[in-house]
């Protein structure tokens, strides 16, 4: 946190609201060799507990990395604000959950549909979240950024952390 940035609390409900508001997220995992790799992903569901469900290709390096080290980070970016969620991945074998989350968008990635042998289902169990942003939402964030550019003053921001 930079000097002058107030720190405050963010609730689990606020974290879930931010997570549900984003169509794409960057999922960072630890590769077998220890390198960090980030992949754009589409959350299929965000639970009230701030857990996130994703489909993943089981034959990919990403799946191999997640199986060898389940520690991950999810990054959500929004005009003037950012949310970072730390957690761990669990591979889930649940046909009913696949049926529940399946959509035409997912079908485009798996030639064999719901029965594709490469189709995997994972849940990120969220453990903590950090938020950095401009108070007042998108419009306020944009106005603050424009004002900072014109005046040369640093925009006001806030930082918050919560255990999930």
N, C-alpha and C positions, 0 to 999 in steps of 0.2 A: 504494500500500500504506500502511495506517495505521501509526502508531507502535505498537510492541509486537506487530505481526503478523509471526511468523517467516516467512522466505522459504526455500523449499526447491525441489528439482527435482521435476519430474513426468515420468514416462517416456511415450514414445509409446504404449506398451501401455496405460498407465493412462488416457491421453486417449481412446484408442479404446474402452476399456471404458465410460467415462462416456458417450461419444457413442452407443454401441450401447444403452445403458440408457434412453435417452429416446425417446419416440414422436414428440414434436413439438420443433421448434427454431424460433427466430426468425432469419430470414435478412435481414440489413441490406445494402442496395445503395445506390449513389449514382445518383440520378435524373439525367436529362439536364440539368436546371437546377442540379445540384449539391446538392440537398437529400438528406438521408438518409431512406430509407424502409425500414421493417421489415415483414416478412410472415411469418405462421406457416406453416411448411412441415413435411412429413412426409418424413424421410429414407427412401429406398427401400433403401439399402445404405450401410454404413460399411465401408470396406476396412481391411485391416491397416496400410496406409500413412496412415490417417486421412483419406482422401478420401471425399466424400459424394456420392451420386447422388440426384437429384431429378427429378421430372417438372415441367414448367412450361408454362403456356399461352403459345404463341408470339405471340398477338395482344394480350397484356397490356402495360400500362405497365412492369410488372416485367421482362418479357423485353426490352423496348426498353432499359431502364436497364442490364440485364446485358450487352446487346450493345454499348452505348456505353461502358461502364466495367465491366470484369469484376472489379474489386476488391470483395470482400464480407467480411462478418463473420457467423459463426454463433454464436448465444447459446443455451446450454443451462442451464436452471435446475432445481435439485433442492433438497429441503429442506436448508437450511444450506450449500449449495455452488453455485458458478456456474462455468461453463466458457465461455470466449470463444475462438473459433478464427478466425484471419485466413487468407484465401486468395483464390483467383481462380477465376472460373467459366470453364468451357470448354463450349460447345455441342457435343454429340456426336450424329452421325447414324449410329446403329448398331441395325439392326432386331433383331439377336440379343439385344442388351442390353435393348431395350424388352420383348421376349418374356420374358426372364429376370426382369425386375423387375415385370412387369404383375401386377395383383391386382384383385379385385372392388372394393376401396376406391378404387383409381385409376380404374376404369371409371366410377364415379359422377360423376367430374368431366369426362369426355370422351364426349360423345354418340356420336361415331363410333368409339369403341373405340380399338384400337391403330392404326387407319388414320385417325383424326381429324386433319385438316390442322392443327389448333391444338396438337397434342401435340408437346411438345419435351422433350428429354432433356438435362440438364446434369450435369456433374461439378464439384464444388468441390474444387480441388486445395489441400489445407491446407498452410499455410506455417509457422504458429506457433500456440501455444495458451497461454492464461493461465488459471490455476485459482485460485479463492479459495474457502476453505471451512473447515469444521470437521473436525478430525481424528476418525477413528473411525466414519465413516459416518452414516447417517440417525438411528439411535437415539441415538448420542453427540451429534449436532448438536442434536436435539430436547432432550435433557437439558441441554446447555450453554445453550441459549436460555432454558429454563425457569429454570435456576439463576441466570442473569444477571438475569432479571426480578425474581426473589425477592430476590437479594442486592444488586442495583444495580451489580454488577461487569460490565464488558464481557466478552463471551464470547471465549475464546481462538480464534484462527483461524490459517490459514496461506495463503500465496500461493506459486505456483510458475509458472514459465514454461519452455517448451521450443520448440525449432525442430523442425519436422516434415519 
